[in-house]
Amino acid sequence: MFGDLRRFDTDWAPGTDWFRRFFDEMWPDPGAADIRSVPRGSFPMINVGRTDDAVRVYVFAPGLTPEALDISLQDNVLTVGGQRSETAAEDEASAQRSHFRRERQQGAFSRSLALPEGLDVERAEARFHNGVCEVVLPKREELKPRRIEIKAS
Amino acid sequence: MNEVAKQDAPREVIEGRERRREAMLPAVDIFEEDNALHLIADMPGVQRDTLSIEVNDNVLSLEGELALGMPEGLTSLYAEVRAQRFSRRFTLSHEIEVEGIQANIDNGVLRLVLPKKETHRRRRIEIKTA
């Protein structure tokens, strides 16, 4: 679904500098930076989608419980914060382990993102499922798309 | 005619590469404890039935499909997760007991326990008094 954004990735124009092309293929560019873009590996990853009647925010927060995730809204800015860490006992055990890889983000995190205007914050709902938190923010009634009827003349 | 064929070939290669790029690499922690290797992978949105774990020729592959249950007609405004699946492979060393691998996924976190073979476990050597 979110792969749709790929449609903006246009193909190479003919006659492009082969040297640049070669290097771009070796180290793929993450794309022209969006003003909202964040460094790779930011935690948690966030997707935002829109339907006719709501804006849906997907927060990819694996290993977090609904209690550990804090979602707040103020002035159309959604803030997702929380803590992902092992318990104290596990922490101690972890210190003695010999780690081969440690890629998973640990500790406290917080991210904010601006939402489109015209959302009914009062009716916002959040659900947690398989490590993904889905926040549904319904649009205000007056902003929903309206069908205009065409009358026969 | 020949030229057309020549132009088509690299395009296919690029498309193949594109498709491979569409899978995300899950972040993993790997550590050793209790005579076993532990692998923890972050795969948000993956459920038990959309996950497949395989060991083939000493290569462990983890594949998980994101099942978000998104409504019809959703258009994306902003996306960091742009792929539908997670995929990662690891080469196992010969000391892993493949039959004894255990896996469970909870809340989007996959935990694998890869026990070592009996012959490769740490052994304590007793010192006898002379």
Interface residues (C-beta under 8 A of the other chain):
Chain A: M1 F2 G3 D4 L5 R6 E25 P28 D34 R36 V38 G41 S42 P44 M45 I46 N47 V48 G49 R50 T51 D52 V55 R56 Y58 F60 A61 P62 G63 L64 T65 A93 S94 R97 S98 H99 F100 R101 R102 E103 R104 Q105 L113 P116 H129 N130 G131 V132 E134
Chain B: R17 R21 E22 A27 V28 D29 I30 F31 E32 E33 L37 I40 D42 M43 P44 G45 V46 Q47 A67 L68 G69 M70 P71 E72 G73 L74 T75 S76 L77 Y78 A79 E80 V81 R82 A83 Q84 N107 G108 V109
